[in-house]
Amino acid sequence: MISLKNVSISFGDLQVLKNVSAQFPTGETTAILGRSGAGKSVILKLLVGLLKADSGEVDVLGTELGRASQKELYSLRRRLGMLFQHSALFDSLTVEENIAFPLEQQKTPPPRTEIDRRVAESLNSVGLSGFQARNVSGLSGGQRKRVGLARAIITKPEILLFDEPNSGLDPLTSEAIDALICQMKQDLGITFIVITHDIVGALKVADHLCMLDEGKIVEHAPVKQFLISEHPVVRGFLNRNVSIDDEGGIRAPTVDEIRG
Amino acid sequence: MRVAGPVVRALAATGRFGLFSSRFIRVMFQHRPPFRRALDEAYRIGVQSLPVLLTIAAFVGTNLTMQGYHAFKPMGGEKMVGMFVGLAGVRELAPIIAAAMIAAKVGTEMASRIAVMRIREEIDALSVMAVNPHWYLVTPRLMATILVLPALTVLSIYGMLVASYGVAVYQLGLNGQEFLDFLQRGATVTDLAYGAMKSLVFGTIICLVSCYCGFYSKPGPRGVGSATNSAVVTSAVVCVMVNYIISELVYGR
């Protein structure tokens, strides 16, 4: 279970999160939505212990991050995986070295054959089989995201966090990444938390949606309930164009509808 | 008010640097040393810096010899130019030139590389992957610098002396043996050891300051530029100040 209880955090005079409380259910996918600067990435950084809350409690897998020692924090992080906004790959390393990195840095790394097997497995699950020897600097944006994802899942995490998985990608690649997240969700069955401002992508991958505005959670509900929310920020995001059809599927606007 | 701002900023930066160094020292003793990466770094630093360093050291030697010769000649003391080169070059200039060179070439690279990693969230990624960034990024660089800088300093001293000997004997017509005799009066093997010891201290300063500047760089390309600039300026200033303190302790009595 992941929970935030009355969490506040400020940077200088700017209060980014104001008394935020939320629970993210285990084994399900929650997408946190909000405008730029709403505090979405700050929540993610609080969950992995990169930031400390000024007040309140952040509980991840039974560890209260405000009170956790450095050792506890590192042992918690070994149970998490994260895809960064710009992938955060090491350009001096090859694809294989990047993906193997978290395993090689463990106190007792697995044998080389096991690392190679798991790298191949991870690459296969993100659709990049045979990319081991490729140089990271020569990859496209979408491929970098996939390699970042392969690196995030190689340690078999219990929670996978995504920071703007679609940012900087063209619509087709963005769609492919969403499809990959859905596939992973099915294959791994673990808790996913996705930070995004892309409502269509969020609707595709999430079971729950959480809307953040000016440092507060203004709506947090399962997808169907979220879609009928009357909160003006939620309505603004949905833009009255996304809805659920009769069979429970997400209905995106047609070109004609968009053009009026 | 105008004075208070920079003073407070400088004090805050000193405090942050102290925290950074203490965190790093604690981490260094908690993890196994990254020998392999330290050797790779050492090789890179050594190979990249040696040609430039030898060139600079050689020309410092030639100029010291020429200036010493022309300064001492009117007093009939041109034979003492070897002692002058020993005192000024071996004891003081060679270690500080090697340090300045490493600060300019290696320190800037450390700062900019770490600053770029900070911008691209690679340092956050290390933390999230349960890898201590202080250990992963600073330890091998520090090990490499303190391994290589004393060797580079000793080599640059030899480069400087060879060039100095060449100018003294073949250009200025001094007696080679006399030059070497006076050189030994100005600088002994102990002075060479002190030079190497100084460079150990300089190496530590350059590495920690440069990595600190990279770690705490401001976002954006401007942040990388200013981190790089701060790294070289701060390292050079601190090294020159520490050089005086060491010289005072060793030779001041």
Boltz contact constraints between the chains, C-beta under 6 A:
constraints:
  - contact:
      token1: [A, 48]
      token2: [B, 128]
      max_distance: 6.0
  - contact:
      token1: [A, 50]
      token2: [B, 124]
      max_distance: 6.0
  - contact:
      token1: [A, 74]
      token2: [B, 130]
      max_distance: 6.0
  - contact:
      token1: [A, 77]
      token2: [B, 128]
      max_distance: 6.0
  - contact:
      token1: [A, 77]
      token2: [B, 130]
      max_distance: 6.0
  - contact:
      token1: [A, 78]
      token2: [B, 130]
      max_distance: 6.0
  - contact:
      token1: [A, 82]
      token2: [B, 128]
      max_distance: 6.0
  - contact:
      token1: [A, 84]
      token2: [B, 121]
      max_distance: 6.0
  - contact:
      token1: [A, 84]
      token2: [B, 125]
      max_distance: 6.0
  - contact:
      token1: [A, 86]
      token2: [B, 120]
      max_distance: 6.0
  - contact:
      token1: [A, 88]
      token2: [B, 121]
      max_distance: 6.0
  - contact:
      token1: [A, 88]
      token2: [B, 122]
      max_distance: 6.0
  - contact:
      token1: [A, 88]
      token2: [B, 125]
      max_distance: 6.0
  - contact:
      token1: [A, 102]
      token2: [B, 129]
      max_distance: 6.0
  - contact:
      token1: [A, 105]
      token2: [B, 131]
      max_distance: 6.0
